[in-house]
Amino acid sequence: MTIEDLRVFAAVCRAGSLSAVARDLHCTQSAVSQHVKRLERELGLSLIERHPRGVVPTEAGRLLQAAVATGLGGIDHALHRIAELARGEGGSVRITTGATSVRHFMSEAVVAFRRRFPQVSLEFQTEVSSRSCLESLTAGRADLAWITLGSPVRGIEQRPVVDLPWVLAVAAGDPLAARARIEPADLQDARLIGLPPNSVARSQLDAWLGKSGIRPVFDTSVADWDTAILLAELGLGHAIVPVLPQWRGPGHPALRLLPFPDLPALTAGWAVRDWDNLGPLARAFADTVAAHCGAEAALRSDRPDGP
């Protein structure tokens, strides 16, 4: 077997489709299939099962997929570090995160980092969930992942950077808009805008509300917090969201963000494979973002109007 066989096999498991991998690699489906068959011949077992809607790994395939993700991720990380050393300060930093995280948590840090390291390339990879970010990190496609921190993940180190209090986003004309704060009882049987149930933030929110005996109905699902807040601003519902810097201030007169102090804050931060072996450029970028988030949090706490 070759490293390329393993890379293609891992890609097939992620995509669930031979044809999709063939399109990504600009080759034929037969060529992709040959990589998998070569592994199957050497191991003496089938690694994927073909179904009308694609392929799934067998039990043996899942074992190999897990090993490949860890092994190739380490190799790719090492190769990236070696290339970084060869280029000196003209290397790159690969960051994976959600679609709106750069806007809310990294914009000033990106400018500061670029001024300090003008020759360094920043490569942002947008994912739809913290789980997808962690998969990209494990596979070695990213150096850093900015995620909503949750339960420990094997082989991943997580570092909290910023705690985000929860607020209820409502339109200015909503009956709740005049409230100074929101209590859990205010949301009993409320119909809310929320992230998909499998997201880390939504899971934590459901658990916290459940402990208070609150069972709101999420009848509108969106992919990111920005969309949830926008819909609330337009009067299409209420949204429980973390405090996001770009939504505060006079630029949104039709929006009210009402504190929800009984909910424990949501924590966002960095995830990496190994902090001790993180490249100096990636570490510098992570530290720059953390410093700017700390400054923003201090500024927010000094404001008399809170969130």
N, C-alpha and C positions, 0 to 999 in steps of 0.2 A: 504494500500500500504506500501511497505517497501523501505528502501534506496536502497537495491539491485535491486528492480523493477525499480526504477528511473535510477540507473546506467546503467542497461541493455538497457532500453528504449533510453537513451541518446546515447549509443554506436550504437544502431540500426539506429538512425537518422544520425549519423556521417558516418557510413559505407554504409547505403542504402541497407543493405542486412542482413537477419536473419542468413543465413548460414555462412557468414563471421564472424559475432559475435560469433556464436557457435564454430567455429574453434578457435577463439582467446581465448574463455573461456573454451575450452576443454569440451564442453557439447553438447547435441543434439539440433537440430534446434527446436524441440518441446519444450524443456525446455526454450529456449529463447522466443518462442512465448507465453508461459504461463505467463512470466513476463509482457509482453505487454497486454495480455488479462486481467490480474488481474487489471491493471490500467484502462483499458477500462470499465470493469464491475463497478468499484468504481465510475468512473467519468460519466458513462452513455453515452459516445461518442466514436466513432472510432478515434484512434490516428494515425494510419498509413494506407496507401493505397497500395495494392499489385499490382505490374506491372510486365510484363514479364522479365524486367531487374533488378528487385529489389523492394524496398519499398521506399515511400516518406511520410513524415508526413502530416496529414491533417491540416486544419486551427487550430483546437484544439491542435493537436500534436505539431505544431510550437510554440504555446503559452507555452505549457508545456516544450518543449525542451529549450526555452530561459530561463525559470524560473529554470529548473534543472541545466543548465550550470552555472548559477550564484550561485545558492544555494549550489550545491554539490562542486563547486569550492571553496567556502568559507569554507565548512566543511573539505574538503581535506587539504586546506591550514592550518586550525587550527590544524588538527590531525598531520600534518607534523611538525608544530611548537612545539606541545606538545612532540612529539617523540624526537625532537631536544633538548628540555629542559631536557628530561629524560636521554639522552645520554651525556649531557654536551657538550664538544668540539668534541665528536666523532660522530657528526651528518652528514648530507649530504646537498648538494646544487644541485638543479635541474635546468639546463639551457637548454633552447630551442633556436635554431638558425639555420642558413643555413649551408650547408655542408662545406663551405670554411671559415667561419667566425673565427673559432678557429685558423686556420693557420695564418690568416692575422691580427687579432686583439687581440688574447688572449694567444698566445703560451707562451710568457715571463711571463705574469700575472699568468697563471696556475702554472708555476714553482715556482714563488714567493709565491703564495698562499699556495701551498703544503708544502713549507718549513716552513711557518708560522703555518699552521694547518695540521700537518702530518696525523692526525687520521680522517680527514674529507673526505668523499666520494664526488667526483664530478660526477654528472650524466648528460651527454650531450644527448639531444634528437634532432636529425636532422629533420628539416622540409624543405619543398620545397619552401616556400614563407613566407613573413612577416605575411600574413593573417593566415596561418596555425599555426605560432608561437603564435599569439594572441589567437587563438582558444584553443591551448594547455594551455596557461596561464589562460584564463577564466575558463576552465574546472578544474583547480587546479592540472594539471599534471606537472606544472613547477613553480618554484619560480621567475625566471628571463627569459626574452626574449630579445635577441639581434636582433634588426630589423632595417630596413631602416625606419626612422621616416616619417610619413605622416600626414593625417588629424587626429584630435582628435577622440578617440574611447571611447564610454561610458563605464565606469567602469574600465578603464585602465589609468594609469599614465605613461607618456613618458618623459624621460630625455635625452637630446642630450649629446653625449660624444665626437664625432669627426666629423669635416666637411671634406668631401673628394672632392677635385677638380676633374673635368672631364678631361680626356685626350683621344686622338684618338690613338688606338693601330694599328700599321701597321708593315708590314715586312720591314726589313732594305733596301731591294731593291725596295720598292714601290716609285713611283714618288713623293708622299707627304712626304717621310721620311726625306728629307732635309729641310723641313719647320721648322721655329722657333716656330710657333704657328698655330693653326687652327682657321679659321673664319667660322661663320655659312654658308656663301655662298659657302664655299668649299664642303659642303655636299649636295648641291641641286641635287636631283635625284641620290644621291649615294646609292649603295646597301650595306647594313650593316648587321653585325652579332649582334643580340640583345637578351635580355631576353624576355619571353612571354609577350604579351600586358597587361595581368592582374596583372603583378608585380608592386609594388609601384614605384620602381626605373624607370622602363620603362614608366609608366604613367607620372611621373614627367618629364622625358626626352622628351617624345612626346609633352607635354604641353609647355615646354620651347622652343623647336625647332619650334613649331607651331607659337609662338608669333613672331619669326623672319621670318615667312613666309617660313620656310624650311620644305619640306615633303620628307625626305629620305625613301627609300624602305628597309624594314627589310626582306630580303629573306632567312635568316638563323636564326633559333631560337635555343637557348641553355638554359640550366637550371641554369647556374651560370656564374659569371664573369670570373673565371679561364678558363673555356672552351672557352669562347669568345676570351680571350687574346691568348690562345694557337692556336686557328684557325687563328687568325690574324698573329701571329708569323710564322705560316706555309705558309703564303701567300694566304690564302683562303678567304680573305676579310678584311674589316675594322671593328673595334669595338669601339664604344664610351663607355668608362668604367671609373669608379672612380679610383683614384690613390690607388693601393693596395701595401703594403710594400714589399711583397715577390717577386714582379716582377721587382723591380728596381735593378740597379747595373750591374756589369760585367757578371753576370751569364747568360744573355740572349743577346748575340751579334747580333742575327738575329731579334731583336725586337726593335721598336722605340715607345716611348710613348710621343706624341706631345701635349703640353698644349692647352686646349680649354677654355681660361679665360672668354669668354663671357657667359658661362653657369653658373648659380648659383650652388654652391657646393651641393653635396648630403650629407645629415646628417644621421649618424647612431648612435644608442645608446640603452639605456635600456628601457624596458617596464615592469611594474609590476602592480599587482592589487592595492596595497596600500603601499607606501613607509614607512608610519608610523608604519605599522604592519609587515614589512618585517623582517624576522629573522636576528639575528646578523651575522650569518655566510654568508647568502646570501648577506647582505649589505656589508660585508667585501670583498667578491669576486667582487661585482659590483664596489666598490671603487678601488680595486686593478687594475681591467681592465681599468677603467677610468684614473688612474694615469699613467699607461704604455702607453695608447693611447696619453695622453697629452705629455709625454716625446718624443714619436715618432713624433708627429706633430711638436714639437719644433725643433727636429733634422732635419726634412725635410725642414723647413723654413730657416734653417741656411745653407743649401747646395747651392752652387752657381749655380748648374745646375737645381734647382727647382725639379719638380716631376721626 
